[in-house]
Amino acid sequence: MFESNDEIIVQRRLFRLQSARGGCLTFMETMKSLRRVGLAAAALVLASGAYGQIGRVWTFDELAKKADAIVVGEARQTIETARTTHPELKPGFPVVQWETSFRVLTIFKGAEQVGAMIRLKHFSPDWSHIQGGLINGGGSLTVAAGQDYLLFLARRDADLYEPVSGQTFPGQSLKEVPPADR
């Protein structure tokens, strides 16, 4: 797509320059025009890639197979537990470690190990210690107290879990569900 659009732009600019001069372009004029078009195309490509992430989309079957527990839980409270560096990305950048507690409403997998309450460990960028921006830093969770979620979890300790999809893209392991009539 870029090649055909670039070619059209180059042809139009060259034609305008030729028409304005009443003849042919010099080699240097042609190279300057091509350089400008090339720089513009490179800027577009780089700008569109700045929001990309290195990751993959997990299927429902992959999440279910890898999960130690699959539950529907009501988010209760999120508390800050530490300030550290990202555990999966290298080089690590400053993050805030959070634990969100959930009241378990339904258990689909892992009934023998899941209690009435579980804790989910997750991270978000520590913007107070990050200078400038952050590219390819993964994602973070935003959990609303009182909201129900479908959770695909990997067990870490008694009632402590982490997202099955990992800490870089945790949102794939947590799906908001409409509230049920209780």
C-alpha positions, -999 to 999 in steps of 0.1 A, spaced: 0 0 0 27 25 9 47 17 -23 19 25 -46 9 57 -27 46 68 -25 50 62 -62 20 83 -70 31 111 -47 66 111 -63 53 111 -98 29 141 -90 57 161 -73 81 155 -102 55 164 -127 47 197 -109 84 206 -106 89 199 -143 59 219 -153 69 248 -131 104 249 -146 92 243 -181 114 213 -186 133 185 -170 146 183 -134 182 182 -126 195 151 -109 199 169 -76 163 183 -77 150 147 -83 171 133 -54 158 161 -30 122 153 -40 127 116 -35 144 122 -1 115 143 12 90 116 1 111 89 17 114 108 50 77 114 51 69 77 45 94 66 71 79 90 97 44 76 90 56 40 94 75 47 126 46 67 141 21 39 134 45 13 150 50 34 182 18 20 197 25 -16 189 32 -43 215 53 -74 215 28 -101 224 2 -125 213 -35 -130 217 -43 -160 239 -73 -181 229 -99 -192 254 -86 -228 252 -50 -217 259 -60 -197 289 -82 -225 303 -56 -252 297 -28 -233 314 -49 -219 343 -46 -235 378 -80 -218 386 -108 -202 366 -133 -183 387 -158 -155 385 -150 -131 413 -162 -97 426 -134 -72 430 -132 -59 466 -101 -39 472 -68 -31 456 -38 -22 477 -2 -13 468 23 -39 482 56 -28 467 76 -7 443 100 -27 422 110 -34 385 89 -52 360 94 -89 366 91 -101 329 105 -73 307 142 -67 303 155 -42 310 130 -39 338 114 -5 344 99 9 377 65 -6 385 40 -5 414 30 -40 426 -7 -43 435 -28 -70 451 -65 -70 444 -88 -92 465 -118 -109 450 -148 -126 466 -152 -159 447 -187 -162 432 -182 -192 409 -154 -218 404 -150 -234 370 -116 -249 376 -94 -255 407 -122 -260 433 -99 -280 456 -75 -250 460 -97 -219 457 -112 -205 489 -139 -179 494 -114 -151 488 -84 -149 465 -57 -122 459 -44 -113 424 -9 -98 421 -4 -74 392 17 -44 382 14 -10 367 41 15 356 55 37 384 51 70 366 68 89 394 101 72 385 98 69 347 112 98 327 95 106 295 74 79 278 72 41 278 72 21 246 64 -16 245 59 -17 283 30 -41 281 -3 -34 298 -17 -31 332 -50 -39 349 -76 -14 361 -100 -32 384 -132 -16 397 -144 -25 432 -178 -42 431 -174 -53 395 -175 -90 386 -146 -105 365 -139 -139 349 -103 -147 360 -78 -172 345 -53 -176 372 -19 -192 379 -14 -201 416 17 -186 433 9 -192 470 -20 -203 492 -46 -177 481 -22 -155 459 -26 -158 421 -12 -141 390 -27 -137 355 -22 -168 334 -12 -146 304 17 -132 325 24 -98 340 33 -81 306 -2 -85 292 -24 -93 322 -56 -81 307 -60 -112 286 -65 -132 318 -92 -109 333 -126 -103 316 -153 -80 329 -187 -97 331 -221 -81 336 -233 -82 373 -255 -112 381 -287 -109 401 -278 -120 436 
